[in-house]
Amino acid sequence: MKRHEADVTSLVFGLLFFGVFVVWVLVHAGAMGIEGIGQAVPILFVAVGLAGLAASISKLRRNREN
């Protein structure tokens, strides 16, 4: 099976949409109030940004080796 390149853009947007979904579920389930969104959204953005940065760095390192 041939290994393919990771699509960093798809990874970042997939994680972002999943995070928004999780926050929405928590708010509607009553586990997190509306006030919690002010803390959850910045944490979500930082986590998704770090994941995208790690994937980009990993892709750059693989390209340099080839």
N, C-alpha and C positions, 0 to 999 in steps of 0.2 A: 504494500500500500504506500503510495507516494505521500510524503508529508507536504502540507501546504503552508504558506505564510499566514501569520495571524493578522486579521483585519482589526487594527487598533480602533478605528472609528466605530465599527460595529460593536466592539467590546464596550467602549465608553458609553455609547447611547443605550445599549442593552442594560448595562449596570444602572444607568441613570433612570430609565423607565422602571426597572425593577425596584429601585429605591423609592421612587415616587409611589409605586403601588404599595409597598410595605408601609410607608407613612400613612397613606390613605386608609389602609386596612386598620392600622392601629388607632387612628382617629375615630373611625366609624365603629370600632369595637369598644371604644371607651377606655382603652389602655393608655391613650395619650390624648391630652386636651389640645385645644386649638393653640394654646400658649406654647406647647411643646414643638409645634412646627417651626417656631423661631429658632430653636436649637437643633432640630433634626435636619433641616434643609442645609445649613452650612456644613454640618458634619457629613451629610451625604455628598455634597459637592467636593469637599476635600478628599473623601475616600475614593470617589470616582476619578478625580484628578490624579491621585497617587497611583491608582491602578493603571490609568492610561499612560502615565509617565513611566512606570515600570515596564509596561508592554513595549513602549517605544524604545526604551533603552535596550531591552532584550533584543528587539528586532535589529537595532543598529549594530549591536555586538555580533549577531549572527551574520549580518551582511559584511562586516569587516573581515570575518574569518574566511569568507568565501572569496 
